[in-house]
Amino acid sequence: MRILLSLLLLATVCGCQNRVDPESDNVVVAVDASERDSIDALRADLTRYESECRTDMPRSDGCRGLAATLSLVGGLLNRIHEHDSAKTALLHALNLFDGIQPRMDSSFQEFTAWATTHLELTRLNSDSYDSAQAHWSKAHEMALALRRAKPLDSTSIDLLSRVYTVRAEGISKLVGPGQVVEDFQESALLLDSLFQSHPGSKDLAERRLALWESVAEQWGKLDRKPQARVAFQRAFQSAREFGKLDANNQKAIASTVRSFERLTREQSEIDSGNYPQAEVLEYAKLAQRLFKGDTSSENADLLFEAKARAAETNCATGKKDEGEKILLELVQLPESGDSRSTGLTIRARLFSRLSKCVSSAQKKVAYSREEVKALSSQGLGRPGIELVDALGELSWNALLAEQFWLVDSAVQAGLMVAQEQGLSEDLGWMMLNQAHAQVLRGKLQDALPLYRDLAPKEFPSDASKTYAWFIEDDLKQLEKAGFKHADFAKVRAILKKR
């Protein structure tokens, strides 16, 4: 009798739970069984093969069956974190395979299972470099031999991909970040080639996506932004291809939307806060399609976040009118969140984004006032520093709009809120807006004491600079906005004398 050891590959690749049918060469697949149920189902096989495996005949069918079953049980035990039992089973399997010495040409599946056993032992020994590396090197050597012998065989391609993934995931702390990203990338490229010959495989599509996402993350950690961007593009493409496999299924669309949400966010974190523009807009369209088919609150939240991100991208890339339009649409939606307080906070943040998006100083003031209104609304509780920051932003926007009375009002309100709520933050940055307004109204003498007092002090949010640097930066921004005033030179003279 010849034992079909492809069950080992199936257990890893498709996530199915399998067992050997002792009466035939077939693999019995129990897709819905848990790992523990699968282990229990294999006990009878273990008992039978143990009785049939004779020490004086290591290559008997009984020993072959026992090696295969022990390897499978060891992998399952490893998944449920019963590591001691897993190691015992896997080492027993390895001893049997070493005695059997499966040949790659005549016992391809047994040879694959032998390599897989080394891979499982690599995972189990991830805290010991020498042991993990020894098992990994053996698995790598065997996988390369299979790949050379059968370069187009899906089993050999998949095995080699898993070998690289195990080292990247299992012993990453022992091999260093450079090796980790190389392993993830090599594994992803192998799955790319495998997916070309199996384009309908959802499992391969998901694994490709996860691997390219890991590649991008690792390049980001190494501050290699160009390589990270390339990897993100491969991840986005993997997400698209996964979505096409079941294009009309709402769950599949939702999965693709979440992938785009996650990938656009992760790329912005690596890329200095800049979202990938085309992918963000694609994400918004996908979320709109999802919501059209299912208007659940969960999908509404996905759509809200997608549109907010699309608006932010439009604002950042000069498409301010489009960004403003989307943000205003979001403002008109019913209050989000599980409380009125949460809804008002979201509304306030949308108006904050609006004030930053538009170019018109008058619009900036109008949106800032709406932000303050939302944060100050009855029932919101203690908005604290967020309201103070909003009042500070309002004072700056009022300055740009030459509404000097509003500058004074916003600054005084901010100081009062801070005092009432016991906030200890340095609010000199806000008070500077009032000083700038005094200069523009021709009241330089009223502004000079504050300039002189703040200029030499350390700026609260950037210890590497003093207020003098930020005063100069404010003056440059005012000049860029079209404000020209002779007294700016006198302010700069004070900064030079300090």
C-alpha positions, 0 to 999 in steps of 0.5 A: 500500500502507498500512503498519500502524503500530500495531506501534509501539504494540504493541511498547510496550504488550504487550511483543511483538516485531513486524515489518512484513510488506512484502507486506501490511498485517498485523503479524507478531508474534514474542512470544518473540523477543528485541529483538536478534532482532527488530532482525535480522528488520527489517533486510530491511525497512530495506533495502527501504524505503530503496531505495523512499524517494525524497527527492523523494517524502517521502510515498511508501509507501517513506518511510512504511515506512522511518519506521515501521521506523526508529522501531521499531528505535530503540526496540528499540535503546534497550531494549538500551542501544545508545543511540548507534545508537538515537538515529541511527535515531530522528532519521532516523525523525523527519526522515522523519515531519517530511517526511511530516507525518501527519495525525491524521484520515487517518493516525491510526497514523502520527501515533501513531508520530510521537509515539512517536518523540518519546517515545523521544528524550525517554528518550535525552536525559534528561541534557539538560533542553532537548532532553528537554523539547522532545521531550516537549512535542511528544509531549505536544501530539500525544497531547493532540490525539489524546485530544481527537479520539478521547477513547474510543480506547484507543490515544490513552488509552494514548499519553497515559499513556505520555507522562506516565510517560516524563517521570516516569521519564525526566527526573524529576531535571530536573522536580522531585518535585512534577511527578513525582508528578503525572505518575505519578498522571495516567498511573495514572488514565488506565490506570484508565479504560483498564482499565475498557474492557479488564478482561481485560488482564494487561498493563494490570493490571500497569502500573496496579499499578506506576504506583500503587505509584510514586505512593504512593512519591513521595507518601511522599518528599514526606511526604504520608502521606494521599495516599500511603495513598490511592495504596496503596489504589489499588495494592492494588486493582490487585493484587487485580484482577490476581489475579482475571484468573487466579485458579486459577493458582499463578503468578498467586496467587504474584505477587499474594502478592508484590505484597501483601508488597511493598506492605504493607512499603512502606506501613509504611515510609512510615507510621511503621512501621504496617502496613495492618491489613486488607491484611496479614490479606488477604496472610496469607490469600493466602499460606495459599492459595498454600502449600495448593496448592504447599508448596515452600520458597519458598511456605513462606517467603512464608507465614512472612513473611505470618503474622509480619506478621499477628501483628505487626499484631494485636499492635499493634492490641490483638488480642494473643491472636490475635497471640500465637497466630500467633507460637506457631504459627510457633515450632512450625514446623521451623527455617527458613533454610539453617543451624541458626544461621539457624533459631535466630536466627529462633526468637529473634526470634519470642520477642522479638516474643512478649515485646513482644506479650503483656500478662502480665509473667510471660509476657513473662519466659518468652518473653524467657528463650526468646529468650536461650536460642535466641541462647545455644544451642551452635553459634550462634557469636558472637551479640554485641550481639543477645544483649546486647539480649535480656538487657537486655530480659529484665532489664526484663521481670523487673523488671515481674514483680518477679523481682528476682533475675533482673534482677540475673542478666540484667544481669550476664550481659549485661555479661559477654557484652559483655566477652567479645566485646569490645563497646564499647557503653554498657550504662548503659541495662541497668544502670538496670534493676538500679538500679530493682530495688534501689529497689523492694527498699528499697535506694535507697542502693545505687542512688543512685551509678549514678543520679548517675553516669548522669543527666547523660550523653548517652544512647547512642542519642539524642544529644538526650537525657541519661540523666536523661530516660530514668530519668524515663521508666522511672519513669513506665512503672513507675508505669503498670504499678502500681508505687508507691514513696516512693523514686521521689520521691527519685530524681526529686529527684536528677534535678532537682539535676544 
